[in-house]
């Protein structure tokens, strides 16, 4: 099975206009200096060319910087509007307190989801409240090529594992998520990997998750294979929330936890890469170290945290306990308790 595709948003894409502007500004300075040197040498033609090119580059740099500032201002306005939904979601979460899924829906989740079966009974009611809330605030829709009916069972499977990540966290963790788009054919989107003959099982951005249902059943039915497309993609969503960047640091820059996450990532990422090069079979799969921006480390660690929790706790306790604090869950105890 092909691994999940990289996330839709990228740190590099967000900062690219500013980086280009800085490069152009640097070129402008070089041209200006060259023009001044030419002036001292009485090379008037070189001086004019230097000033002409410098003006073009400088104007382009200014245009890029202005455009970047407008984009960021629009983003701030978008955040402000979305934040206005927080009180509504929190209020709705209170209203759903004590509500459960029907017995048929509970039994289906118990039948098909190993993680639902492992979940302590004390947490199941809370998870079901979150599932009901999730399905109210997030739209399930199909791709234009979709030919399969979206059943309540499919919605429940995706919702249950998505909400498992937030069952002890804030009900507003998926505040910015608007749609879950389901495919029954190769996913085509902003990052189309068909050129490389790869068919992504899923993609995720801050406001949308795409899932190829052809991979869903095999992914969720095996509770210890270290691969779960739903956990993976929704972990990307949580990584995007704080800063619109999927860099495997799922907390804001001003968070007290930021230094811990960055230090762990700086230390563990190269160590994991080296372990895979040597064929040591570490608990986190190789896809965790597959991209330049290190954005796949957190989703793959999340998969291991829930699906191979005992092994992760034993072999990489620092990763395990940081995830334990983030998710406010201790899945290794669920398995050991059984």
Phi, psi and omega in degrees: 000134178293142177289163178300146177289155174302160183296161185286322180266151181221145178299318181297321180295321181293322185266355185303315179301319181293320179297316178298320180297319180294320178297316179296321178297320178296318178297322178300317180297318180297315179297319180296317178297319178298323179294319179295318178298319178297322180297317179296333180267005181062031177264084189296325180296315178296323179298313181295318179297318180299315180293324180294309179296322179298320179295319179296312182295317180297318179296319178297318179298317179297317180299318180294317180297316179298317179297320179296319179295321178296320180297317181291325177295319178296323178297317179297320177296321178297317178299320180298317180295318182292324179296335178293342178278347183303309180301323180295317180293318180296321178293319180294324178299322177295320181294331181274359181304127178089351180278141183237161171290159176296160180300323178298317180291321176298314181296324179294317178297319179298326182287319190257342185246107177302324181292327176292322179293323181285335184301131179304144181302332180293338181263343184300316178301319180293320178298319181291326174299318181292325178298315180298318179294315182303316183286347174276324188262345181244132180271129171267126179220168181251157172288166182295338181263004186289131182242355183261145178288138173277106182270164176297328180295319177296316178300318182293320179299310181293316182296319183298314182284327175296317183283340174301324180294336185241009188301328178252007178256191184289142174297345182265011180299330178257030182306319186271350181284126184250324188218146166244115185257124184256137181237150169235027178210171180306133181288130175238123183202203181304330178241084182272114183264013181298333179300327181264015180058036176242141179243103183296138177283338180192161175218154180215141171231193182288328186241001181209144171238135175246134181226131174272111185295344178294338179258349189295309187300311180296329182290316187269337183285337177262110187273359182221024181268003176070020178220120180212107187298325182289311178303318183298308185290324180283337170295323174302316181302315180296326179291327180286332195305314191287327187213011181065018180237130175263089183236016180065021168238089191277031177226158183287160182300330182267008179285149176294340183269352186302313183299322179296314181296315182294318180297318179296316181296315180299327182275314189277331183299306179294328178296317179293320179298317180295319180298320178290324178298325181274357180070034184275356177056057177293165186294321177283129183291163188297334180300339180297336182241036187263353185230154185296325186273002177062023185284347182266352183295310183296313178298319179291324176295324177297317177301314180293324181301320182268327188261336176225051189296318182296316180294318179298318180298324182282316187272326182225068185300330180294318177295315184300311186287331175291319175293323178300317178291324182290311183274348182055044180219156180226072187296337177299327179288331179297316182287315180297326180295331180282000000 
